[in-house]
């Protein structure tokens, strides 16, 4: 009898542990699905909400509705999503609006940007009568700091910084800087170099230039979007704090093929110095601004994020001159909530011509439109250094939101 009771207890204990494990696994599964769902979903009038990549997500109910103010009249509601129509998961905001139609480009463009402040990119000791000195290091400044003011003088360029140091001479002065978005101050005493000029012992940069790919132009609003990621300094990796900028015509004159561990690169040449647009934003989702002329390209509706699916797609990019060509790719992963929006899509190049020419995705292709089922779904943003056939992309929905 005692053996029977002990067996029953062990059986109950085992069953209880099994139930606990199942509940833990269910909680982990629910938590993962919750983390993958976006906070805001866009729909066009009359469209049913569904996730192509997550068909088990169902609409349970609308919690309430309200009108919201946007550039065009829209309707917003709070919608509760569930797992298979049974387990409530997350309440998201659904916005019903007309589907945007934009001109899809894929053309190269030149970028000229001037920063708000001077970026510290290197340090260099100063030979003086008393030995070598480095006032910037002694003041606690670091690579990647933005110098925005010296004393009462605002710093917008290298020339401003040099002039401010000459004005101060050998006296201590307050330096205002920005580091990782936080403003700070420090005291710096310039050192006089052998040439008689007062110096801080640091190299700074106040401008940037490069080549990227135009993703779209919205001619109704006169705006453009490109790159799909911010312009950053090549030495420090810091995003350029935009003071002013412009885009200019550009042609691709060649490229280097990408290899494992060594990303290739498009080689572009500014066609002329005439500005064709003004850069207004240098954001995590790309470079945006206003245009001064029309652009070539096909008008195309965008795909909302939940409509993008794993499977065949195309990218539109330029390898020669300024005429883009479509190349075959495969979307291998779709993530609604991704780090900084830049990892929404994982794309693999399958086109034999592009693989033969460039090895896949190379630098300069950032912003190349990604097209699926006749809709613009996103843009290429990064290449995987250890696999140039693959790269990341951003939803076009996120780029349009940042451009507004």
C-alpha positions in Angstrom: 0.0 0.0 0.0 2.8 2.4 0.9 4.6 1.5 -2.4 1.4 2.3 -4.3 1.0 5.7 -2.6 4.7 6.5 -3.2 4.2 5.6 -6.9 1.1 7.8 -7.2 3.0 10.7 -5.5 5.9 10.4 -7.9 3.5 10.2 -10.8 1.7 13.3 -9.7 5.0 15.1 -9.0 6.3 14.2 -12.5 3.0 15.3 -14.1 3.2 18.6 -12.2 6.7 19.2 -13.3 5.7 18.5 -16.9 2.9 21.0 -16.7 5.3 23.6 -15.2 7.7 23.0 -18.1 4.9 23.4 -20.6 3.7 26.6 -18.9 7.3 28.0 -19.0 7.7 27.1 -22.7 4.3 28.7 -23.4 5.3 31.8 -21.5 8.6 32.0 -23.5 6.8 31.5 -26.8 4.2 34.1 -25.9 7.0 36.5 -24.9 8.9 36.0 -28.1 5.8 36.5 -30.3 4.9 39.6 -28.3 8.4 41.1 -28.9 8.1 40.5 -32.7 4.8 42.4 -33.1 5.0 46.1 -34.1 3.4 48.8 -32.0 1.8 50.5 -35.0 0.2 48.9 -38.1 -0.9 50.7 -41.3 -3.8 49.6 -43.4 -5.5 51.0 -46.4 -9.3 51.5 -46.3 -11.2 48.2 -46.4 -8.0 46.1 -45.9 -8.2 43.2 -43.4 -5.4 43.1 -40.8 -3.2 40.0 -41.2 0.5 39.1 -40.9 1.8 37.3 -43.9 4.7 35.8 -41.9 2.6 35.2 -38.7 -0.7 33.7 -39.8 -1.4 32.5 -36.3 -1.9 36.1 -35.1 -5.5 37.0 -35.2 -7.5 40.2 -34.4 -9.5 39.6 -31.2 -11.3 42.9 -30.9 -11.0 46.7 -31.4 -10.6 48.3 -28.0 -11.6 51.8 -29.1 -11.2 54.3 -31.9 -10.1 57.9 -32.2 -9.2 60.3 -35.0 -5.6 61.4 -35.3 -4.1 64.4 -37.0 -1.6 63.6 -39.8 -0.7 65.1 -43.2 -3.7 63.4 -44.7 -7.0 62.4 -43.0 -6.6 59.0 -41.3 -8.5 56.9 -38.8 -6.8 55.1 -35.9 -8.0 52.4 -33.6 -6.6 50.3 -30.8 -6.7 46.6 -31.9 -6.1 43.6 -29.6 -4.1 40.8 -31.2 -4.3 37.2 -30.0 -2.5 33.9 -30.5 -4.8 31.7 -32.7 -7.8 33.8 -31.7 -7.6 32.4 -28.1 -4.8 33.9 -26.1 -4.7 37.8 -25.9 -1.2 39.0 -26.8 -0.8 42.7 -27.5 -2.8 45.9 -28.1 -1.5 47.8 -31.1 -2.5 51.0 -32.9 -3.9 50.4 -36.4 -3.9 53.4 -38.7 -6.2 53.4 -41.7 -4.8 55.6 -44.5 -4.4 55.8 -48.2 -1.5 53.7 -49.4 1.4 55.9 -50.4 2.7 55.8 -54.0 6.2 57.1 -54.6 8.7 57.2 -57.5 11.2 54.3 -57.0 14.7 55.4 -58.0 17.8 53.2 -57.4 20.0 55.9 -58.8 23.3 57.1 -57.3 23.5 60.5 -55.7 26.3 62.5 -54.3 26.2 63.8 -50.7 27.8 66.9 -49.2 27.2 67.5 -45.5 28.4 70.1 -43.0 28.2 69.2 -39.3 26.9 71.2 -36.4 30.2 71.5 -34.5 33.6 70.0 -35.0 34.1 66.2 -34.5 37.2 65.0 -32.7 38.7 62.3 -35.0 42.3 62.0 -33.7 44.8 63.4 -31.2 48.3 64.7 -32.0 50.8 65.9 -29.4 52.2 69.4 -29.8 55.9 70.1 -29.7 56.5 73.1 -27.4 59.5 74.8 -25.8 58.8 72.7 -22.7 58.3 69.3 -24.4 55.3 67.7 -26.0 51.8 68.6 -24.8 48.2 67.5 -25.6 45.7 70.0 -24.0 42.7 68.1 -25.5 43.6 64.8 -23.8 44.5 66.6 -20.6 41.0 68.2 -20.6 39.4 64.8 -20.9 38.1 65.1 -24.4 37.6 61.8 -26.3 37.4 60.6 -29.9 33.9 61.2 -31.2 33.2 64.3 -29.1 31.5 67.2 -30.9 33.1 70.5 -30.0 30.2 73.0 -30.2 31.5 76.0 -28.3 34.8 77.5 -27.0 34.3 80.2 -24.4 31.5 82.3 -25.9 32.4 81.4 -29.5 30.1 78.9 -31.3 32.0 76.3 -33.2 30.6 75.3 -36.6 33.8 74.5 -38.5 37.5 73.8 -38.2 38.1 77.4 -39.0 35.9 78.6 -36.1 37.8 76.3 -33.7 41.2 77.6 -34.8 40.1 81.2 -34.6 38.7 80.7 -31.1 41.9 79.1 -29.8 44.0 82.0 -31.2 41.6 84.5 -29.5 42.1 82.7 -26.1 45.8 82.4 -26.4 47.4 80.6 -23.4 44.5 81.2 -21.0 42.2 78.5 -19.7 38.9 78.4 -21.5 35.6 76.5 -21.2 35.0 73.9 -24.0 31.4 72.8 -24.5 31.1 69.4 -26.2 28.5 66.7 -26.9 29.2 63.1 -26.2 26.6 60.4 -27.0 23.9 63.0 -27.0 24.8 64.5 -23.7 26.3 68.0 -23.4 29.3 68.6 -21.1 31.9 71.1 -20.4 35.6 71.0 -19.5 38.5 73.4 -19.1 41.3 73.5 -21.7 44.5 75.4 -21.8 45.8 75.8 -25.4 49.5 75.0 -26.1 51.7 77.2 -28.3 53.3 75.2 -31.1 56.7 75.8 -32.7 55.0 77.8 -35.4 53.7 80.3 -32.8 50.0 79.2 -33.1 47.8 78.1 -30.2 46.6 74.5 -30.5 44.5 71.9 -28.7 46.3 68.8 -29.9 43.4 67.3 -31.7 42.3 66.7 -35.3 38.7 67.7 -36.1 36.3 67.3 -39.0 33.4 69.5 -39.9 32.1 68.0 -43.2 31.5 64.8 -45.0 31.0 63.7 -48.6 30.1 60.4 -50.2 28.0 58.4 -52.6 24.7 56.6 -51.8 21.6 55.3 -53.6 18.3 57.2 -53.8 15.4 55.0 -52.6 12.4 57.1 -53.4 11.1 60.5 -54.3 7.6 61.7 -53.2 6.9 64.3 -55.8 3.6 65.3 -54.2 5.5 66.5 -51.1 8.8 67.3 -52.9 10.9 65.0 -50.6 13.4 62.3 -51.1 14.8 59.4 -49.1 18.0 57.5 -49.4 20.6 55.2 -47.7 18.3 53.7 -45.1 20.8 54.5 -42.4 22.6 57.6 -41.1 25.7 59.2 -42.5 28.5 58.6 -40.0 32.1 59.6 -39.6 34.5 57.0 -41.2 37.0 57.3 -38.3 34.8 57.4 -35.2 31.6 55.9 -36.4 29.7 58.8 -34.9 26.6 60.0 -36.8 27.1 63.4 -38.4 25.2 66.2 -36.5 23.7 67.9 -39.5 24.1 71.7 -39.9 23.5 71.8 -43.6 23.8 69.6 -46.6 22.9 69.0 -50.2 22.7 66.3 -52.8 24.3 66.5 -56.3 24.2 64.4 -59.5 26.5 61.4 -59.5 27.6 58.6 -61.9 29.1 55.2 -61.0 32.4 54.8 -62.8 33.4 51.4 -61.3 33.4 49.1 -58.3 35.5 46.7 -56.3 34.1 43.2 -55.8 33.1 42.2 -52.3 34.8 39.2 -50.7 34.5 37.5 -47.3 35.9 39.9 -44.7 36.5 42.6 -47.3 33.3 44.5 -48.4 33.4 45.8 -52.0 32.5 49.4 -52.9 30.8 51.4 -55.7 33.0 54.1 -57.1 31.1 57.3 -57.8 32.0 60.6 -59.3 30.1 63.8 -58.8 28.8 64.9 -62.2 28.8 68.6 -61.5 28.6 70.9 -58.5 24.9 71.8 -59.1 22.7 71.1 -56.1 19.6 69.0 -56.9 18.3 68.9 -53.3 18.7 69.9 -49.7 19.4 67.4 -46.9 17.0 68.1 -44.0 17.5 65.0 -41.8 20.3 62.6 -41.1 18.4 60.0 -39.1 18.7 56.4 -38.0 16.3 55.5 -40.9 18.2 57.3 -43.6 18.9 60.7 -45.2 15.9 62.8 -46.2 15.3 66.2 -47.7 13.7 68.3 -50.4 14.3 68.0 -54.1 14.7 70.8 -56.7 14.1 68.8 -59.9 12.3 65.7 -61.1 13.8 62.2 -61.0 13.5 59.2 -63.2 11.9 56.0 -61.9 8.7 54.0 -61.8 5.7 55.1 -59.7 5.0 52.3 -57.3 2.8 51.7 -54.2 4.5 50.8 -51.0 4.0 47.6 -49.0 3.0 47.9 -45.4 5.4 46.0 -43.0 2.9 43.2 -42.3 2.6 42.5 -46.0 6.3 41.7 -46.6 7.0 38.0 -46.8 9.9 35.6 -47.0 10.6 34.7 -50.6 11.7 36.1 -54.0 12.2 39.9 -54.5 14.3 42.3 -56.4 16.7 45.1 -55.7 17.1 48.1 -57.9 20.7 49.4 -58.0 23.2 51.0 -60.4 26.6 49.5 -61.3 27.4 51.8 -64.2 26.5 55.4 -65.0 23.2 56.5 -63.6 20.8 53.9 -64.9 19.6 51.4 -62.3 19.0 47.7 -63.1 16.8 45.1 -61.3 18.5 42.1 -59.7 17.0 39.0 -58.2 17.3 38.5 -54.4 15.6 36.4 -51.7 14.1 37.8 -48.5 15.2 35.3 -45.9 14.0 37.0 -42.7 11.3 39.6 -41.7 11.5 41.3 -38.3 8.8 43.8 -37.4 10.7 45.1 -34.4 14.4 45.4 -35.1 17.4 47.2 -33.7 17.2 50.8 -35.0 15.0 49.6 -37.9 18.1 48.6 -39.9 17.6 44.9 -39.5 13.9 44.6 -40.6 14.9 42.4 -43.5 17.7 39.9 -44.2 18.3 39.7 -48.0 20.4 37.3 -50.0 21.5 38.1 -53.6 20.6 35.2 -56.0 21.1 37.0 -59.3 24.0 35.4 -61.1 25.0 38.6 -62.9 25.2 40.6 -59.7 27.1 37.8 -57.9 29.6 37.6 -60.8 30.1 41.4 -61.0 30.2 42.6 -57.4 30.0 39.4 -55.3 26.7 40.6 -53.9 26.0 43.7 -51.9 28.8 46.3 -51.7 29.2 49.7 -50.0 27.4 52.4 -52.0 24.3 50.2 -52.5 22.8 51.5 -49.3 19.3 52.8 -50.2 18.8 50.4 -53.1 15.0 49.8 -53.3 13.7 46.3 -52.5 10.7 45.4 -54.6 8.3 42.5 -54.0 5.0 41.7 -55.8 5.0 45.1 -57.5 5.4 47.1 -54.3 8.3 48.9 -52.7 8.9 47.1 -49.5 12.2 48.6 -48.2 15.8 49.5 -48.9 19.2 47.8 -48.5 21.1 49.2 -45.6 24.2 47.0 -44.8 26.2 44.2 -46.1 27.3 41.3 -44.0 31.1 41.6 -43.9 31.6 37.8 -43.6 29.1 37.1 -46.4 28.8 39.7 -49.1 25.9 37.8 -50.7 23.7 38.9 -47.8 22.7 42.2 -46.3 20.1 43.9 -44.1 17.3 46.1 -45.1 14.8 48.5 -43.6 11.0 48.7 -44.2 10.0 51.5 -46.5 7.2 52.2 -44.0 9.9 53.2 -41.5 11.7 55.4 -44.0 8.5 57.3 -44.9 7.7 57.8 -41.3 11.2 59.3 -40.7 10.9 61.5 -43.8 7.7 63.2 -42.6 
